[in-house]
Amino acid sequence: MATRYGANYVARMPRFDTVLYDLDGTLIDSVRLILDSYHHTLRVHGIPPRSDGHWLAGLGTPLKQQFADWAEDDALLAAMVVTYRKYNLAYHDEAVKPYPGIVDVVIELREAGCRTGLVTSKNRDGAGRGLRLAGLDSTFELLVCADDVERPKPHPEPIHRALRELDADAGRTLFVGDSVHDMESGRAAGVATGAVLWGPFDREELVGSAPDYWLEGPEELRELVLGRDG
């Protein structure tokens, strides 16, 4: 059962009208490819390596923010983004897969009448490729990507944009994500937040971001949104 603030939530589950989702680490297991893409980029440009932990700390934020240490050199920054994307796209389809069970739940919630939107720090081309690979490209009513906003997650702007374009009530909206940046963005936007524990981060790493709900598996997302089993 989904739990709220760590305690068993035995009362009747709320029914959310709108569910917004992060992509990487939430719907698709792409984290190893993302880390390898960062390592490759630094090697190509002769920059000393950084640890997986360094890159994971910024997971869920745009490439330019991850490469902020080199932002004073516009040419280098642009070249690093190109290098990253070229490597990432070259290995994307063989390295990425949806998390078990999540595709069926996303589709089920959409068919049950939930409004659905994707809120990601990927650019639109990359997000579309991930959704097509997962078989979810026709499921989402709205995509809010890095190229659609000026202030990405953890700022609330991406969530606010999704709410506005879907004409959704923040109080009836759940944002599902895997990182502290997702939780901070959702909380600042006034929506409920659900932290998935099937991604790269565990409860201890996410607890400081104070998610409203912990989701051990996709079936708990179904139960949380629909207020019933199955």
N, C-alpha and C positions, 0 to 999 in steps of 0.2 A: 504494500500500500504506500502511496506517496505520503511523505511526512512533512509537516509544517513546523519549522523551527526545531527540528530534531525529535519531536514527540509524535506518537501515533495520532494521526488525525482521523478520528472515528466518526465525526459528524458527517452529514451529507455533503459531498464534495460540491464546490461551486461549479456552475456551468459558465465557461468562458465563451464569448461570442467570436472572439478573434484570437488566433494564435500566430505569433511571429517567431521565426526561427533564425538562428545563426546557421552557418553552413559548415565550415571546417571544424572538426572536433565535435560536431553536434549531429549533423546528418551524414557527412562523409568522413571516413577515416583517411585523412590526407596529411596527417601531422608529420610522419616520417619523411614524406616527400618535401614538405615545406622546410623542415630542418635541413635536409640534404641540399635543397636549393639555396639556402642561405650560406651553407658551408662552401658550396661550389662557387658562389658569387665572390666570396672573399678570396678564394684561391685564385680565381681568374684575374682579379684586380690587384693581386700581390699584397693583400691586407692580412695581418696576423689573424689566426682563427679565434673564434669565440665559442663558448660551450653551448651545448643544447639548452641548458638552463637559461642562458642569456637570451636566446631567441624565443624560448617558451614564455618568458616573462612578458614579451610583447605580442604574443599570439592573439589574434583578433583585432590588431591595429593595422593600418595600411603600410605598404612597403616603404613609402617615403618616411613614415614615422619610425619604422624599424631601422632605416638607414640614416637616421637623423644626425649621427656623429659625422657624417660626410656631407651634410647639407650645405655647408659653406662653399663647396665646389660643385656648382650646378651641373657641369659637364660630367663629372664623376658620378654624381647621384643619378643622373639620367642613364648613364651607361650601366650602373649597377642594377637598376630596375629592369633594363632590357635583358641583361645577362640572367637575372633571376627568372624572369618570365619565359625566356627561351628554354632554359633547362627544365623548368617546372612543366611547361606544356609538352616538351619532348617525352617526358616519362609519366605524364599524368594518367593516361588511361590504363597503363599496366600497374601503376602503384596505388591507385585510389579505388576505394570500394565503399559502399554505404555500410553503416553500422547495422548489425543484424536486427531485424524487426522494425527499424524506424520507418522504412518506406511504407510498409503496410499501415502503420499507425497514422502517418501523415495523410495518406490517402483516405483512410477511414474517417478521420476528423473532418476532412474537406467534404466528403460525401455526406457526413452527418449535418452539414450546414455551417461549419465554422469558416469564417473568413481567414485567409491564409496569406502571409507575406514573408519574404526572405529579407533579412537585414544582415548584410555581410560587409566586411572590409576588403573583400576582393573586388576587382573591377568587373564590369558587366560580362565581358567575354569569358573570363575565368569562372565566374559564378555559373553562367549558362552551361559551360562545359561540364562542371561538376553535377549540375542538376540533370543534364541529359544522361550522364553516366549512371546516375542513380535511378533513372526512369521517372524523375519528378518534374521534368521540364514543362509539363502542361498542368501541373497541380497548383502552382502559386499564382495568385491574382496579381501580385505586386512584387517587384524586386527593388530594394534600395541598396545600391552598391557604393563602393568608394568614390566612383566618379559622379555620384548623384548629390553629394553633400560637401559642404565646406569644412565641417567639423565632425569627424568620424567618431565612432565609439572610442573611449567611454563617454563622450559627450552625448546628450540625449537627442541631438538633432536627427540622427537616422530613425529613431523610434518615433519622434514627433512627425516626421515626414510620412512614415508608414501609416500612422493613425489618421493623419489628415487626408491622405489619398484614399484610404479605405473607408473614411468617414466612420471610424471606430471609436468607441468609448474606452478611454484609458482604464477605467475601473472594471471593464469587462474583457480586458486583454491580458494575455500571458505571453511573455517573451522567454523563449527556451534557448539556452546557450551553455557553453562549457567553460567560459573564462571569467575572470574577475571584471574584465572590461565589459562583457555582456551584462553582468549583474549590475554594475555601476550605471551603465547607460539606461537599462530598464528602470532601475529605481529612480533615477533622476527624471525620467519621463513620466513617472507615476503609474506604471503598469506593474502587474505581478511578475515575478521572476522565478523561473524554474531552472535549477542548476543540474545539468546531466552529469552523471558519474561514470558514464561509459566512454568519455573522451580522455584527453591526456592528463587531466587534473583530478586529484582525489578530494575528498571532503575537507581534509585538513588544509589544503591549499586554497580552497574556495570559501571557507567558513567566514573569513574576515570581510567578504563582500556581502554577507547577510542575505542570501537568497531567501525568497519566501517559501520555496518548495525544493526538496531534494528528490531527484528522479534517478532511482537505481537502474531502471530499464525502460524501454519504450512503452511497455504495457502499463507502467505507472502513469505515463503521460496520458494515455487513453482514459484511464480511470479518473485522473484528476480533471480532465476537461469535460468528459461526459457524465461524470458522477455515477458511474456504474461499471461493473466488470463486463468486458467483452462488447 
